[in-house]
Amino acid sequence: MWLIISIILIIVCLILLGILLSMKSQARKMREELTATRQSSYNRQITIPLIDRDMEALAAEINRNLDHQKSLKLEAERSRLQLQQSISDIAHDLRTPLTVVKGNLQMLEAESGDILDDRAKEHIRVSKTRTDLLREMVDDFFEMSVLESDDHAAELIRVDVTAMLMQFVIDHEAVIREYGLTPTMELPEKSVFVMADEKMLMRIFSNLLNNILKYAKDTFTITLKELSEMGTCRITFSNPVGKETNLDVERLFERTYRGDKARPAGGAGLGLYIVKLLSEKQKARVEARMEEQNLCVDILFL
């Protein structure tokens, strides 16, 4: 009698052990499926055969949650694209009236001659300056919306960075002198070549110079260092900043971040964010650091 009971207990234990091992195997496969689903950005569901009703119910509930996450992701992406398109459309629509306003101010200034007193002339000058600033902000918003689109790809070619930097400073000599700045160039004697988009790289230089013109005093430095002969280099724009300037270099490339909000001519804070976008488009990296009392912005082609 005891022998029969023992045999039955052993058989039951073996059956339970088999069910447990089967459920453990299915749980492992479900985990693997969830990992694969996450790696594919939730664009798939769990698809494994299950023998237990509770496990089937669990898998069905997980799939419903995956469908919900996918719908939320699609809605968020749709909202992002709509916002991006709205920014682009608004910026585009503002360009024409701003051009008209600037043209009318220039015409008024030219035709007024000595009719207007000094106070009126100053009002026109300030209005022109503010119009230029607003146009710059509109252009930045438009460029940001274009760069954030995956459709705007870089055209990488072999570029002589040494020659580009020299030509860039020559082309902007007038505006640099207008702001009373003296540039220092630290360039290697030979040409340094990288794979880059020439127009995007020039736009990076322009944005970095604009940032320097707003905040630098007396001088700034442009440095080019070749890191290897395999097309890697570091381009650095640096300028001294006052001790009172409150800069968080960790946030410098965030959208709309402005280190010195007290400055009225600071713009929308998109210049360095656009530098980051342009660098990433060219598979480069941008970094910022404080070296003594100098702000250094590095563009790294690695």
FIKESE-886942 format. One record per residue (C-alpha): residue in one letter; chain; x, y, z. Coordinates in Angstrom, 2 decimals, m for minus. Layout:
 rest kette       u       v       w
    a     A       X       Y       Z
...
END
This chain:
 rest kette       u       v       w
    m     A    0.00    0.00    0.00
    w     A    2.73    2.46    0.99
    l     A    4.62    1.50   m2.12
    i     A    1.67    2.44   m4.33
    i     A    1.20    5.78   m2.48
    s     A    4.93    6.53   m2.84
    i     A    4.81    5.76   m6.57
    i     A    1.77    8.04   m6.99
    l     A    3.49   10.85   m5.06
    i     A    6.60   10.48   m7.18
    i     A    4.53   10.59  m10.37
    v     A    2.65   13.71   m9.12
    c     A    5.93   15.40   m8.19
    l     A    7.37   14.60  m11.59
    i     A    4.29   16.03  m13.30
    l     A    4.43   19.19  m11.16
    l     A    8.17   19.48  m11.80
    g     A    7.53   19.17  m15.55
    i     A    4.84   21.86  m15.41
    l     A    7.13   24.11  m13.36
    l     A   10.03   23.65  m15.76
    s     A    7.71   24.28  m18.71
    m     A    6.39   27.51  m17.11
    k     A    9.96   28.58  m16.31
    s     A   10.93   27.96  m19.93
    q     A    7.95   29.98  m21.15
    a     A    8.74   32.80  m18.70
    r     A   12.30   32.88  m20.07
    k     A   11.01   32.99  m23.65
    m     A    8.56   35.77  m22.67
    r     A   11.44   37.78  m21.21
    e     A   13.43   37.28  m24.41
    e     A   10.43   38.41  m26.43
    l     A   10.01   41.53  m24.26
    t     A   13.71   42.35  m24.76
    a     A   13.37   41.93  m28.53
    t     A   10.23   44.09  m28.49
    r     A   11.98   46.86  m26.57
    q     A   14.96   46.77  m28.94
    s     A   12.61   47.19  m31.90
    s     A   11.01   50.29  m30.31
    y     A    7.87   48.34  m29.34
    n     A    6.95   47.75  m32.98
    r     A    6.21   44.06  m32.34
    q     A    4.29   41.88  m29.90
    i     A    4.99   38.76  m27.87
    t     A    4.46   35.75  m30.13
    i     A    5.16   32.44  m28.33
    p     A    2.94   29.35  m27.86
    l     A    1.69   29.01  m24.27
    i     A    0.13   26.01  m22.61
    d     A   m1.15   27.69  m19.44
    r     A   m4.26   29.88  m19.48
    d     A   m2.90   32.26  m16.86
    m     A    0.31   32.67  m18.85
    e     A   m1.77   33.26  m21.98
    a     A   m3.78   35.92  m20.13
    l     A   m0.55   37.55  m18.92
    a     A    0.89   37.59  m22.46
    a     A   m2.35   39.05  m23.82
    e     A   m2.30   41.84  m21.19
    i     A    1.36   42.59  m21.98
    n     A    0.51   42.84  m25.69
    r     A   m2.33   45.25  m24.92
    n     A    0.11   47.41  m22.94
    l     A    2.58   47.25  m25.82
    d     A   m0.14   48.43  m28.22
    h     A   m0.91   51.31  m25.85
    q     A    2.78   52.28  m25.62
    k     A    3.06   52.16  m29.40
    s     A    0.01   54.42  m29.82
    l     A    1.44   56.87  m27.26
    k     A    4.76   56.87  m29.09
    l     A    3.09   57.50  m32.44
    e     A    1.01   60.33  m30.97
    a     A    4.09   61.92  m29.38
    e     A    5.97   61.67  m32.70
    r     A    2.98   63.14  m34.55
    s     A    2.81   66.05  m32.08
    r     A    6.56   66.63  m32.39
    l     A    6.36   66.76  m36.18
    q     A    3.36   69.10  m36.06
    l     A    5.18   71.44  m33.66
    q     A    8.29   71.32  m35.83
    q     A    6.25   72.14  m38.93
    s     A    4.44   74.96  m37.11
    i     A    7.75   76.51  m36.05
    s     A    9.03   76.25  m39.61
    d     A    5.85   77.77  m41.09
    i     A    5.73   80.64  m38.57
    a     A    9.41   81.44  m39.08
    h     A    8.95   81.37  m42.86
    d     A    5.88   83.63  m42.69
    l     A    7.69   86.17  m40.50
    r     A   10.62   86.59  m42.85
    t     A    8.80   88.69  m45.47
    p     A    7.23   91.29  m43.12
    l     A   10.52   91.65  m41.27
    t     A   12.29   92.30  m44.56
    v     A    9.65   94.92  m45.41
    v     A   10.03   96.61  m42.02
    k     A   13.82   96.70  m42.37
    g     A   13.53   98.11  m45.89
    n     A   11.09  100.84  m44.81
    l     A   13.36  101.85  m41.94
    q     A   16.34  102.10  m44.30
    m     A   14.27  104.14  m46.78
    l     A   13.05  106.45  m44.01
    e     A   16.60  106.95  m42.80
    a     A   17.90  107.68  m46.30
    e     A   15.11  110.06  m47.34
    s     A   14.79  111.98  m44.08
    g     A   18.18  113.63  m44.43
    d     A   18.44  116.46  m41.88
    i     A   14.67  116.62  m41.34
    l     A   14.74  114.29  m38.33
    d     A   16.39  115.34  m35.10
    d     A   18.98  113.22  m33.29
    r     A   16.35  111.59  m31.06
    a     A   14.29  110.43  m34.04
    k     A   17.41  109.12  m35.78
    e     A   18.30  107.17  m32.64
    h     A   14.80  105.63  m32.60
    i     A   15.32  104.49  m36.21
    r     A   18.74  103.06  m35.36
    v     A   17.36  101.10  m32.40
    s     A   14.42   99.87  m34.49
    k     A   16.80   98.61  m37.20
    t     A   18.94   96.83  m34.59
    r     A   15.89   95.17  m33.05
    t     A   14.62   94.17  m36.48
    d     A   17.97   92.56  m37.29
    l     A   17.88   90.69  m33.97
    l     A   14.34   89.48  m34.60
    r     A   15.28   88.36  m38.13
    e     A   18.25   86.45  m36.70
    m     A   15.98   84.72  m34.17
    v     A   13.47   83.81  m36.89
    d     A   16.28   82.39  m39.06
    d     A   17.55   80.35  m36.09
    f     A   14.09   78.88  m35.42
    f     A   13.70   78.01  m39.09
    e     A   17.14   76.40  m39.29
    m     A   16.51   74.47  m36.08
    s     A   13.27   73.01  m37.43
    v     A   15.07   71.94  m40.63
    l     A   18.05   70.40  m38.82
    e     A   15.85   68.47  m36.39
    s     A   14.27   66.76  m39.37
    d     A   15.94   63.48  m40.33
    d     A   15.58   64.48  m44.00
    h     A   18.36   67.08  m43.76
    a     A   21.47   64.95  m44.35
    a     A   25.05   66.20  m44.45
    e     A   27.10   66.01  m47.66
    l     A   30.46   64.84  m46.34
    i     A   33.51   65.65  m48.46
    r     A   37.24   66.04  m47.76
    v     A   37.61   69.56  m46.36
    d     A   40.76   71.59  m45.66
    v     A   39.91   72.96  m42.21
    t     A   43.09   75.06  m41.98
    a     A   42.25   76.98  m45.15
    m     A   38.58   77.30  m44.15
    l     A   39.42   78.91  m40.80
    m     A   41.86   81.36  m42.39
    q     A   39.34   82.36  m45.05
    f     A   36.58   82.62  m42.44
    v     A   38.52   85.16  m40.35
    i     A   39.44   87.15  m43.47
    d     A   35.80   87.26  m44.59
    h     A   34.65   88.46  m41.15
    e     A   37.49   90.88  m40.49
    a     A   35.26   93.94  m40.83
    v     A   32.67   92.84  m38.28
    i     A   35.41   91.65  m35.89
    r     A   37.05   95.08  m36.03
    e     A   33.66   96.76  m35.65
    y     A   33.26   95.02  m32.29
    g     A   36.78   96.05  m31.26
    l     A   38.10   92.48  m31.04
    t     A   41.56   91.14  m31.89
    p     A   41.60   87.51  m33.05
    t     A   44.45   85.12  m32.29
    m     A   44.93   82.20  m34.70
    e     A   46.74   79.05  m33.56
    l     A   46.87   76.89  m36.69
    p     A   49.26   74.13  m37.77
    e     A   51.66   74.92  m40.60
    k     A   50.22   72.17  m42.79
    s     A   46.67   71.62  m43.99
    v     A   44.37   69.51  m41.81
    f     A   41.69   67.56  m43.66
    v     A   38.47   66.04  m42.30
    m     A   35.32   64.54  m43.79
    a     A   32.71   67.27  m43.28
    d     A   29.91   69.26  m44.88
    e     A   31.55   72.53  m45.94
    k     A   28.38   74.64  m45.61
    m     A   27.49   73.17  m42.23
    l     A   31.03   73.68  m40.96
    m     A   31.00   77.31  m42.06
    r     A   27.65   77.77  m40.28
    i     A   29.22   76.34  m37.11
    f     A   32.06   78.87  m37.35
    s     A   29.52   81.70  m37.87
    n     A   27.45   80.72  m34.84
    l     A   30.52   80.42  m32.64
    l     A   31.74   83.83  m33.82
    n     A   28.29   85.37  m33.18
    n     A   28.42   84.01  m29.65
    i     A   31.88   85.55  m29.20
    l     A   30.75   88.92  m30.59
    k     A   27.94   89.05  m28.01
    y     A   30.00   88.19  m24.95
    a     A   33.76   88.59  m25.61
    k     A   35.87   91.61  m24.76
    d     A   39.09   92.66  m26.47
    t     A   40.18   89.30  m27.87
    f     A   39.33   85.72  m28.77
    t     A   41.29   82.70  m29.99
    i     A   40.70   80.12  m32.73
    t     A   42.78   76.96  m32.37
    l     A   43.11   73.98  m34.70
    k     A   44.91   70.84  m33.55
    e     A   45.34   67.69  m35.62
    l     A   44.79   64.65  m33.40
    s     A   45.99   62.09  m35.92
    e     A   46.67   61.74  m39.64
    m     A   43.46   59.73  m40.02
    g     A   41.25   62.83  m40.42
    t     A   40.73   63.67  m36.75
    c     A   41.09   67.14  m35.29
    r     A   39.88   69.56  m32.62
    i     A   38.66   73.05  m33.52
    t     A   38.42   75.41  m30.55
    f     A   36.83   78.86  m30.31
    s     A   37.70   80.46  m26.97
    n     A   37.16   83.85  m25.40
    p     A   37.57   85.38  m21.95
    v     A   34.38   85.80  m19.92
    g     A   33.82   88.07  m16.97
    k     A   33.76   86.66  m13.45
    e     A   30.18   87.90  m13.13
    t     A   29.04   85.82  m16.12
    n     A   26.99   82.87  m14.92
    l     A   27.62   80.01  m17.34
    d     A   26.69   76.36  m16.87
    v     A   28.89   74.60  m19.45
    e     A   26.93   71.37  m18.95
    r     A   23.78   73.11  m20.27
    l     A   25.41   75.36  m22.84
    f     A   24.14   73.37  m25.84
    e     A   20.58   72.95  m24.61
    r     A   17.82   74.49  m26.68
    t     A   17.11   78.14  m25.68
    y     A   19.70   78.10  m22.85
    r     A   21.14   81.54  m22.15
    g     A   23.92   81.94  m19.63
    d     A   23.51   85.69  m19.18
    k     A   19.80   86.46  m19.23
    a     A   20.42   90.05  m18.22
    r     A   21.84   90.85  m21.66
    p     A   19.03   92.17  m23.89
    a     A   20.85   91.20  m27.08
    g     A   21.21   87.56  m26.14
    g     A   18.74   86.33  m28.75
    a     A   16.73   83.15  m28.37
    g     A   19.67   81.07  m27.19
    l     A   19.56   78.77  m30.22
    g     A   23.01   79.47  m31.67
    l     A   25.00   76.86  m29.74
    y     A   22.12   74.37  m29.91
    i     A   22.31   74.66  m33.70
    v     A   26.09   74.14  m33.45
    k     A   25.37   70.87  m31.66
    l     A   22.85   69.77  m34.31
    l     A   25.21   70.65  m37.16
    s     A   28.09   68.79  m35.49
    e     A   26.02   65.65  m34.95
    k     A   24.91   65.73  m38.59
    q     A   28.60   65.48  m39.54
    k     A   29.35   62.73  m36.98
    a     A   31.36   65.21  m34.93
    r     A   31.11   66.00  m31.23
    v     A   30.84   69.38  m29.54
    e     A   32.01   70.12  m26.00
    a     A   32.36   73.17  m23.77
    r     A   34.75   73.78  m20.89
    m     A   36.11   76.57  m18.73
    e     A   39.87   77.02  m18.85
    e     A   40.86   79.56  m16.21
    q     A   38.57   82.47  m17.15
    n     A   38.09   81.45  m20.77
    l     A   35.09   79.72  m22.29
    c     A   36.31   77.09  m24.78
    v     A   34.00   75.42  m27.30
    d     A   35.53   72.37  m28.99
    i     A   34.36   70.74  m32.24
    l     A   35.85   67.25  m32.36
    f     A   36.12   65.23  m35.57
    l     A   37.10   61.74  m34.37
END
